[in-house]
Amino acid sequence: MTTPPSPHAPFRRIHGTVLTGAVAVCLLLAGCSGTGDSGSGPGTDAAGAGSTGRLKIAMVTHASKGDAFWVLVKKGAEAAAAKDGVELTYTSDPDATGQAELVRDAIRDGVDGIALTLAKPDAMKAPIAQAKSSDIPVVGLNSGIDSWQSDGVLEFFGQDESVAGRAVGEKLDALQAKHALCVIHERGNVALEARCAGVKKTFTGETDILYVDGTDMNAVAAGVTDRLKQDPSIDEVVMLGADFALSAVKSVKAAASKARVATFDLNSALVKAVQSGDVQFAVDQQPYLQGYLAVDSLWLYKTNGNISGGGVAPVLTGPAFVTKTNVGAVAKFAANGTR
């Protein structure tokens, strides 16, 4: 179902995910979120009230509603906020203009630090500059490893998507694949584009690129199914997200194709698909760790002047291959909702 970005309200008027002290610890121990929602759609989620005198940190991502990947990022951020005793507000908007405005809302709210994603780096330059002029440190996570320094971000936590893509291409060669279909579910997202470009660079077989509308899972499934029916020579479908990979498994069956499915990113349902053999492998960039480190790094910077990577190198959280032979090592953590 297509879920268009909803209009964002000023930061002060949105019910944000605010974690602080005992409230946050209680929520984490109870294993529940503040609203029962995924926390990954445009807008924010409430998880407690802020307390005067604590550091206020805003996390602003490009997450779309219902994407399980961002649930893991948010959980990691919440865990760090609980440990550090800071107030955390999480907001998101898949539209670059909307995300930029959410950053400006955070600045107007007088936060002490901002963690953001750089899926569309050019859209973030102005709000990042505005934050810096207000003496608000900004760190990056997940997307934008090639842009964080030029955009003026203090630190970056994530995966080098070009490296990850090249590693996938090499693995496809090792698996003796001949014709890969790499499916990009958000046109212009620098991280997704880099993944498929990396695959194409090292894979010695043929690589086709297919663009689909990631906000409409039915459209994703239909697009993959149609392409597989049109070209039976495709023997590998490379998806760029766990939920999309599960959709591709259905597409392969619907098209009566012999293609195998591989993917970037991981969640509990994807772990089961790897265990069953429905998905060959997943590339794990550890989203929980990205969220955790981004929040914790801002606390460390504000309280002790620390800068991870010295401000000159990113802190890499991936890639790591999860296959049927090693998936058991992460399965129990995935069942807990943290991998």
N, C-alpha and C positions, 0 to 999 in steps of 0.2 A: 504494500500500500504506500502510495506516495505521501510523504509527510513534509510539507513545505515549512520552511523556517517561520516560526511565529514571531510577530513583532516583539522586540525586546523593550522592556521598560527601563527607566533609569535605575542604576545600580541600587540606590537607596530604597527603591520601592519593590524590588524583587525579593522574594523570600529565598535567601541564599542558604547554602549548606554551611552552617557555622558550627565549628567544633571547638570546644574549649574545656579544659580541665576534666572534672568528674563526669560531666555530661557525655563528652566524647568517649571516655574510657568505658562508661556504662554501655554506650551504643555498640562499641566494638566487642565487648565481652558478650553482649546479648546476641551478636551476630546479625544485627539488623541495620538497615539504613534509616535515615531520618524520616523518609516519607514512604518507604516501600517501593519507590520508583527507581529506575536504573540510574537516574542522575545524569543521563547522557544526552538529553535533548536540549533544544534551545531554551534558555531561561535557567533557573536555579532550583535547588532542592533545599528544604529546611531540615536541619538536624540539631537544633539547639539554639540557645541564645548566647550572644557574645557577652564578654565581661570587660569592664573598663580596666585599662592598664596592661592588657596583654597585646602582644604583637598581632596585627591583623594582616593576613595573607590572602590574596585572591588568586584563584586558578581559573584561567579562561582558555577553553579549548575549542576546537572546530568540530566537536562531536555532533553526530546526528542522533536523534531520538531512537532509542531501542538498540543501539549498537553495544553488544556485550563487552567489547574491548574496553570501552571507556568506563564501564563499571569497575574494572580492575584498576585502571588508573586512579579513579576516584577513591577506591578503597585504600590504595597505597598512600594517597595524599591524606586521607582521614587518619590513618594509623600514625603517620608522622606528626600530624597536628595534635593528636592525643598525647603522644610522647612528649612533644615540646611545649604543650600547654598554650598553643596559639589558636586564634580564631581563624578558621578557614571558610571562605566562601567560594563555592564552585559554580561557575556559569559556563554556558556553551552556546555556540551558534555556528552551524555549518556554512553559513554565508559569511564571506570574508569581511564585508562591510559591517555586518552585524557583530561579528567577533571584535572588530576594531572598536566599535562603539562601546561594547561591554568593558574593554580595557579602559577606555576613557571614563566610564562610569566608576570603575574601581579607583581611578586616580582622583576623581571628584570626591569619592568617599573617604579619601585620606588613608588608604591602606599603607602598610609598612613594607610590602613586597608583592610582586606579581610574578606568577609562573604562567607561561602561555605557550601555545603551539604555533608553529610557523608554516602551516600547510600552504598558505598564500603569503609569502614573506613580504612582498611589496606593500600589501595592505596593512602590515604591522609596523612599518617603519615610523610613520608619524606618531602613532600612540606610544611607541617605545621611546621615541625622542621626548615626548611630552612627559612621560614618567620620569625619565632621567633628569629633565629640567626641574622636576618636583622632588628630586633626591629620593626617588623610589627605585630600588634595585629590581631588575627584571631578569629572570632566568627562563631558558627555553627547555622544552621537552618534546619528545616524540617526533615532530616534523621540523625540518629546517636545518639539518646538520651542515649544509653548505652555505647557510645564510645567517647563522646566529651572530657571528662576529661582525659582519658587515651591517647587520641590523642594530648593532649596539647592545646585544644581550650579554650579560655578565658570565653566565655558565650555560652548558647544554647537556641534557641527559637523554640518551636515545641510541638508536641503531644507525649505523652508516648504511643507508638503503642501497647505495650503489654496490658496496661490498657484499651485502646480503644477496642482492640480485645476481651478482656474478657467482657467488657460491651455489645458488640454486641452479644456474646454468651448468656448472661443473657437475653437480649431482645428477642432473638429468642425463648428461653424457654417460656418467657411471652406470645409470640405470638403463642405458641403451635406448633412450627415447629418440625419436626421429623428427617429430613435428609437434611443437608446443603452441598452445593458445594461451596468451597471457591477458587476463581480463582486468581492466582498470575501471573501478566503480565510481571514480570521481575525476572527471577531466580537469587537468590543470593542477591537481594536487602534486606538489613536487616530490613527495615521498613515494607515492604510488608510481608516478612516471619513472622515477629512478630505479625502482624495483624491476619493472619490465625492461628498461634499457639495460640494466645489468645482466638480466637473463639472456637477452639477445646478444650481448657482447661476448659471452663465454660459451653459450650453447652452440655446438657445431651443427646441430640440426636446423630445421626451419622454425622461425618464431613469428607468429601472427599476433597482432594486438587487437583486442576487442574492447570498445568503450560501451559501458552500460550505465544505467541510472541507478546508483547505489541506494537511493532513497525509496526505490520500488523493487522489493525482492521478487515479485512476480515478473517484472520486466527483466531482471537479472537472469532468472531461470529461463525465461523464454528466449532471451538473446543467446545464451550459451547453447541451449537445445537446438535452436535454428542453425547456428554455426556448425555444430557437430553433425547435423543432418546434411548440411551442404558439403562438408568436407570430411569424409570418413577416414582420411589419412591422418587426422589429428589423433595422436596417441597419448597426449599429456595436456591436461588443463591446469593452468597455474592461476590460482585465485589469490587475492591480496588481503583477505580477511577471513577469520574463522567461520562466521555466519555465511559468508558468500561461498565458502568451500562446501559447506553442508548443502547449500542450494545446488551447487554444481554436481554433487553426487546424484541428486535427483535428476538433473538434466542429462547426465550420462545415461542413466537408465531409460529416461523418456526417449532419448535419441537412439537407443539400442546401439550405443557406441562402445568400443573396446578401450576408450581412453581411460587413463588413470587420473586421479586428482591429487594435486599437491597444493600447499597453501603457505602463505605468511600468516603469522599470528595464531594464537592458541586460546581456547577456553575449555570449560569442562565438557561440553558436548563434543568438541573437536577431539579432545583426548580419547573419548570413547570411539570416535570414528577411526582414529589411528589404531587403536587397539583391535578393532574389528577388521581392519584392512581396507575400509571404504576410502580412506585418505592415506596416501603413501607416506607423507611426512609433513611436518609443519616447521616453520622457522619462527622460533620464539624470541621476541625482543623484550620480554618481561615488562609488560605495562604497569603492573603493580609497583615494580621497582622504580620505574620512571616517575610515577606520581609521588612515591615516598621520598625519593632523592630530591626532587624539585622543591618540595616544601621544606624538607630538612635542611637543604642547602641555604635557603633564605634565612632560616632561623640561625644557622651557624654564622652566616655572614653578618647578620644584625647583632648577634651576641658575642661573636669572637673574631670577626673579620676574616673568616675563612672563605677561600674561593676554590672550589673543586676544579681540578685541571689547570689551576693557575690562571684561568681566564684565557689560555691559549690553546687548550685541547679539550675536546668533548669527553664526557664520561660515557663510555659505551656500555649499553645494557644487552646487546646482542650483536650478531645472530648466533643462535644455537639450534641445531637440528633435533627435532623430536620425531623419532621413528618408532616402529612397532617393537624394536629391540630395547629401547631405553625409556619408553613412555611410562612404564611403571614407576620410575623415579619421581615423576612429577604428578602422577595421577591423584595421589592423596591430597596434594596441595590444591590441585584443580577442583577436587571435590569440596574443599573448604572455601572455594571462591576467591583464591588469591593467585592462581596461575591460569 
